[in-house]
Structures are given as C-alpha cells and as structure tokens.
Amino acid sequence: MPENTGTKRAMITGITGQDGSYLAELLLAKGYEVHGLIRRASTFNTVRIDHLYHDPHESGAKLSLHYADLADGSRLSSLMSEIAPDEVYHLGAQSHVRVSFDEPEYTGDITGLGTIRLLEAIRQTEVPARFYQASSSEMFGATPPPQGEDTPFYPRSPYGAAKVYSYWIARNYREAYGLFAVNGILFNHESPRRGQTFVTHKITQAVARIKSGLQKDLYLGNLDARRDWGYAPEYVHAMWQMLQQDVATDYVVGTGTDYSVEDFVRFSFEHAGLDWKDFVRTDERYLRPTEVDSLVGDASKAFNDFGWKATVHPEQLAHIMVDHDLAEIANNGHVVDVPQVAPWIS
C-alpha cells in the first residue's frame, strides 16, 4: 500500500465519461489525489480529462490513470491494494439504455457484475474505502412519479435491471460487511460533455449543425417521454457530499421538474431562433421495446441532510448546451464533448 501522506485519495471508475471528468475536477480542486481507471484501447478516449492530466514525472501531479476493466476482478483487487483509496466512486458502466437492449449480456456483466467485483476488491483487500455506487432513475422505470428513496423499482430495460442489481448488492455489502457504501440514485443529468449519442446532446448538436448549415434534419424516437433533467457538475458535487456524511445511506438526486423530450427539443431550437417542427423527424429505430414514460426525482432527503438542491433546470440546461455546440462549430467546424472547465476550477 502507498505511504499515507495525509492527502485524501480517490479512485474513479468511468473517469473518462461526463460524470467522471467533472468529479475528477472537483476532487482535484479539493486537494485530492485522484486515480482513474480506464480500459485499454488502441485509441485514446481521454479527451474530457486531458486538461487535468500532467506527466507523472512532474512535481505536484495528482491525477494518475490505470488500465483496468470491470470484467477483471483480479485486476480490480490488485489496484485496490496498490492505491488504497479513501473513497471509491463507481461510475463506470455500459450506460446507454437503448444499447442495453442490443447488448443485454454485456450490460449485465459490466453494469451489474462489475459492481460486485469492485465491492469484493474492497472487502478482500480490507481497504477501508468509502464506496459510491452510481445508481440510476432508470431503476424506477414504470413506477409512477415522483420517485424517492422508498419508491419501488420497476426497471424497463436491461440497463435498469442491471442497475437494480448493483443497488441491492451495494446495500447488501453495507449491511453484511459494514462497508460504507451509498447509492446515489441520480436522475438524468446532462452537460456539453454528454456523449453525442445521448438524446440531449444529439438534440443540441443537431441544432448547432442546422443553424450552421451543416445538417438538414434531426431524427428522434419517442418525443413524449418525460424526464427530470439536471446539470452534471451540480450532480457530481452531490456524489462527493454523500461520502462525507457520518452514516452511509442512499439518496435521490434530481431537480423535481417534469419535461418531455419535445420540450427539450423546443427549448433548444428556440434558443437558436429556429422552429423545431421544420426539422425534427421520427425514426422508429430509436424507440425502446419497453418505454419509461415519466421520471421525476424527489431530492428532499439530500436537501435535508446536506443542503443539496439543483439550481440549473432543463430550459437553462438546453441553452448552456446549445451555446457550447454553436461555439464549437464556430471555432472548430464540428462539435466535441469538452466544454469550458466546471465552475469550481479557477
């Protein structure tokens, strides 16, 4: 195990994703030593964290990256022992709901069993790490809103079902072995760093491209689905706050608002001075075999316990993302996932 220097040490799975990059920024700003797990590939997928990375030979470098895979429990155990983190943030997953219908076995293995491999790594190495499990509003599925910590789960996708498994196994390890394990049940949260195959960024990217004359139409699936959309940098702050509490418990994080995909489309096109009805088309290939009609989070417990409350709501969020995508096209000729740094970076 590494020498104890008094600096808090965090391990993040999924560090190259939207949430992982914002969380790494937050923890580095708080003085943490951050260790991110990334999958080995022939091409680099670190664009969201490149601005944080410094050569490890340089003095003061506090971000380290390690090759690992959630399908490889032995590697997770060896890294757990080597890094000995104070906090583990498990964000890695196959996280695209529609894709989970096409790759259900892979989704179950990585999104579901990947969690128990990581928990077993903590248990077997006896590293006293606090563990954050990235749970999802998709676990509620067909259960009517609003949804809170005591709302029954009714997942409507392989992804949602895998997340339910991860939720319960995290709770089981908390109760069986005394691990400080919490489930953050986060409702949809977006940003300019959202992957471009996710519906919000697909919409705002299309708006920017249409406005710039680079695209003619936007094809979407179900416009009637209703979601609770928030701003990702605010949500990763809630993740950190959960692990600072005296007692491990589970929290819902959401804005408590209810908007349809059509609403988000309208907010985005109107912000660019366009009428969405002139450009949006329906493609049944984007429909899910089983749909989740409405998700609305009740985050009152998080507010009561540590004062967390969303300040960015869907219309403002759409404007932030459209402005970013327009600026990227103006500057680079295309949209990339990396925006300005988060508010806590000076």
Secondary structure, 3 states (H helix, E strand, C coil): CCCCCCCCEEEEECCCCHHHHHHHHHHHHCCCEEEEEECCCCCCCCCCCHHHCCCCCCCCCCEEEEECCCCCHHHHHHHHHHHCCCEEEECCCCCCHHHHHHCHHHHHHHHHHHHHHHHHHHHHHCCCCEEEEEEEHHHCCCCCCCECCCCCCCCCCHHHHHHHHHHHHHHHHHHHHCCCEEEEEECCEECCCCCCCCHHHHHHHHHHHHHCCCCCCEEECCCCCEECCEEHHHHHHHHHHHCCCCCCCCEEECCCCCEEHHHHHHHHHHHCCCCHHHCEEECHHHCCCCCCCECCECCHHHHHHHCCCCCCCHHHHHHHHHHHHHHHHHHHCCCCCCCCCCCCCC
